[in-house]
Amino acid sequence: METQTIPDLRYPVGEFQADPEATDSKRQALIDQIAEAPARVRAAVAGLTGEQLDTPYRPGGWTVRQVVHHLPDSHLNAYVRFRLALTEAAPTIKPYHEERWAELSDARTAPAELSLALLDALHFRWVLLLRSLEAEDWTRTFHHPDLGLLTLDTTLQIYAWHGRHHEAHIAALRQRMGW
């Protein structure tokens, strides 16, 4: 009898794993993923109805609409963290309560297009910054009160994964629901 593996709907691309062996070619591939994320998310939600956008991607999870609004919320914070680390010596950043942000009225009800447009502009600007960095810039750090000292190399990996992670939430839901 074959045992069927039930996928973990929380981590459709797997949990984040940092790669300690950063290279310029790996960084460029990660920057490309960040550059492509807005179009991939836009494609993932294309044609969804309001009811579909208000469907949780998993039991107890956020709705597709909340996921779409979460991405620029999170990535705006990441963009600011990069800029702080590039202009200050190991600054301490302020974390935010993403779960509370996702429950605010705008995250539950605003048109997805607002955050898709914001994600487009944000990622365009962020990628310009990322592509301008020199090798030594990737070793710059910031202090996260919950996660400790993070390099920009690791942070790049986190946010490239983060975009793929949430795009996969939407794509997996569409596949399960036959949308």
C-alpha positions in Angstrom: 0.0 0.0 0.0 1.4 3.4 -1.1 1.4 6.1 1.5 0.3 9.4 0.2 2.1 12.5 1.5 -0.1 15.4 2.5 1.5 18.7 1.4 2.1 21.3 4.1 -0.1 24.1 2.8 1.8 26.6 4.9 5.1 26.1 3.0 4.3 25.2 -0.6 8.0 25.9 -1.7 9.4 24.5 1.6 10.5 26.4 4.7 13.2 29.1 4.2 16.8 27.7 4.3 19.7 30.2 4.2 22.5 29.4 1.8 25.8 30.3 3.5 27.6 30.1 0.1 26.6 33.3 -1.5 28.1 34.1 -4.9 27.5 36.9 -7.3 25.7 34.5 -9.7 23.4 33.3 -6.9 22.7 36.9 -5.9 21.8 37.8 -9.5 19.4 34.8 -9.7 17.8 36.0 -6.4 17.5 39.6 -7.6 15.9 38.2 -10.8 13.3 36.4 -8.6 12.5 39.6 -6.8 12.2 41.4 -10.1 9.8 38.8 -11.4 7.7 38.5 -8.3 5.1 41.3 -9.1 4.3 39.7 -12.5 4.2 36.2 -11.0 1.7 37.4 -8.3 -0.3 39.4 -10.8 -0.5 36.2 -13.0 -1.5 34.1 -10.0 -4.5 36.3 -9.2 -5.5 37.1 -12.8 -9.2 36.5 -13.4 -10.1 35.7 -9.8 -13.5 36.9 -8.6 -14.1 38.9 -5.4 -15.3 35.7 -3.8 -12.2 33.8 -4.9 -9.9 36.6 -3.6 -11.7 36.3 -0.3 -11.0 32.6 0.0 -8.3 31.5 2.5 -5.4 29.8 0.8 -5.5 27.2 3.6 -7.7 26.5 6.6 -7.0 29.2 9.2 -4.9 31.1 6.7 -5.2 34.5 5.1 -7.4 35.1 2.1 -5.8 35.6 -1.3 -6.6 39.3 -1.0 -4.8 39.5 2.4 -1.8 37.7 0.9 -1.7 40.2 -2.0 -1.8 43.1 0.4 0.8 41.5 2.7 3.4 41.3 0.0 4.0 45.0 -0.4 3.6 45.5 3.3 6.4 43.1 3.9 8.6 44.1 1.0 8.3 47.8 1.8 9.8 46.9 5.2 12.5 44.9 3.5 13.4 47.7 1.2 13.7 50.1 4.1 15.9 47.6 6.0 18.2 47.4 3.0 18.5 51.2 2.8 19.1 51.4 6.6 21.8 48.8 6.5 23.5 50.5 3.6 23.5 53.9 5.3 24.0 53.1 9.0 26.3 50.8 11.0 24.2 47.7 11.9 21.0 49.6 12.7 18.3 48.0 14.8 15.2 47.8 12.7 11.6 47.8 14.0 9.7 44.6 13.4 6.0 44.8 12.7 3.0 42.5 13.5 2.2 41.2 10.0 -0.7 39.2 11.3 -2.3 42.4 12.8 -1.6 44.3 9.6 -3.4 41.6 7.6 -6.5 42.1 9.8 -6.8 45.8 9.1 -9.7 46.8 7.0 -7.7 47.8 3.9 -5.9 44.4 3.9 -9.3 42.6 4.1 -11.3 44.7 1.6 -9.2 46.9 -0.7 -9.0 46.0 -4.4 -6.0 43.7 -5.0 -4.9 45.9 -7.9 -3.8 48.6 -5.4 -1.2 46.4 -3.9 -0.3 44.8 -7.2 0.5 48.3 -8.5 2.4 49.2 -5.3 4.4 45.9 -5.6 5.2 46.7 -9.3 6.7 50.2 -8.4 8.4 49.0 -5.2 10.1 46.0 -6.8 11.2 48.2 -9.7 12.9 50.6 -7.3 14.2 47.8 -5.0 15.8 45.9 -7.9 17.6 49.1 -9.1 19.1 49.4 -5.6 20.0 45.7 -5.4 21.6 45.7 -8.9 23.8 48.6 -7.8 25.4 46.9 -4.8 29.0 46.0 -4.7 30.3 42.7 -3.3 31.2 44.3 0.1 27.7 45.7 0.5 26.2 42.3 0.9 28.1 41.8 4.2 26.4 44.9 5.7 24.0 44.1 8.5 21.0 45.2 10.5 19.8 43.9 13.9 16.4 42.4 14.0 15.2 42.3 17.6 13.7 38.8 17.1 16.2 37.2 14.6 19.5 38.9 15.6 22.1 40.2 13.2 21.2 39.6 9.5 23.4 40.3 6.5 22.0 41.8 3.3 23.0 38.5 1.7 20.7 36.5 4.0 18.0 39.1 3.7 18.0 38.9 -0.1 17.5 35.2 0.2 14.7 35.6 2.6 12.7 38.0 0.4 13.3 36.1 -2.8 11.9 33.0 -1.0 9.1 35.1 0.5 7.8 36.2 -2.9 7.9 32.6 -4.3 6.3 31.3 -1.0 3.2 33.5 -1.3 2.8 33.2 -5.0 2.8 29.5 -4.5 0.1 29.8 -1.8 -2.2 31.4 -4.5 -1.2 29.0 -7.3 -1.7 25.9 -5.1 -5.1 27.1 -4.0 -6.1 27.7 -7.6 -5.0 24.2 -8.5 -6.8 22.6 -5.6 -10.0 24.6 -6.4 -9.8 24.1 -10.1 -9.8 27.9 -10.8 
